[in-house]
């Protein structure tokens, strides 16, 4: 994800969770995505880390709800690392 915009993040999420991008938007509850599960969550966190350099813990993930929440946490952690 060279330039992490909310739209790029939603496209990334759609690809990683194998769902049509048209089904996702900022306020989607990521745990309600049909392909979401504990194994996919770990893979997703790993892919976020490899693409953005941001390591999210499962504890952090459990406190977030929407794709926007996830996106904002990633952006916040990227800025903190600079």
N, C-alpha and C positions, 0 to 999 in steps of 0.2 A: 504494500500500500504506500506508494511514493508520497502522495499527498492525502493525508487522512482527513477527509471531509465526512460529514454524517452520511452522505450518499455513497461514498466509497466504502464506508464501514458497513452499510446495509447490503451493498452488493457483495462484499467479502463474506458477510454472515450468510447470505442466501447461498452462496457457492459452498461454503464450509458445511452448512447444515442441509444442503441438497433440497432447497425449497425455492419456488419461483420468487424472484425479487419483487414481483408485483404483489405478493402476499405479505410483504414486510414494509414497515414504516417505523418512524421514530418511537411511537408509543406502544408498539407491540410488546407484550409481556413475553420475554424470550423463553421462559419456562413453558409457555403455552404453544410454542412451535412444535408441530407434530413429531419432528425427528429429534427433539431435545431429550436427553437422558443422561445418566451419570457418566457413561463412557464417552458419549459425544461431547459432554461438557469438558472433560479432561482434554480431549483432542482439540476442542475449540480454544481452550485456554493456551494450550501449547502452540497452536497456530497463531494466536494473537501475539504471543511472545516472540515467535520467529519472524513475524511480519512487522512488528512495531518496536520490539525491544522491551515491551512492558510485560512484567510478570504480575498477573493477578492471582491471588490465592482463592481457594474455594470458599473461604470465609468471606472474603470481599464480595465474591460473586453472589453469595447467599443474601447479602444486604442490598443488592441491586435488583431492579425489577424490569425495566424497559430497555430496549436497545439504546435509547438516548442515555439512560443511566450508565450503561456499559461504555458507550462512546465517550461520555464526559469524564469517566474515571480514567480511561486510557489517556485522553488528552491531558488531564491533570497530572498524571504520573509522568508523562513525557516532559511536561514543563518542569516538574520537580527535579527531574534528572539532569536538566541543563544547567 
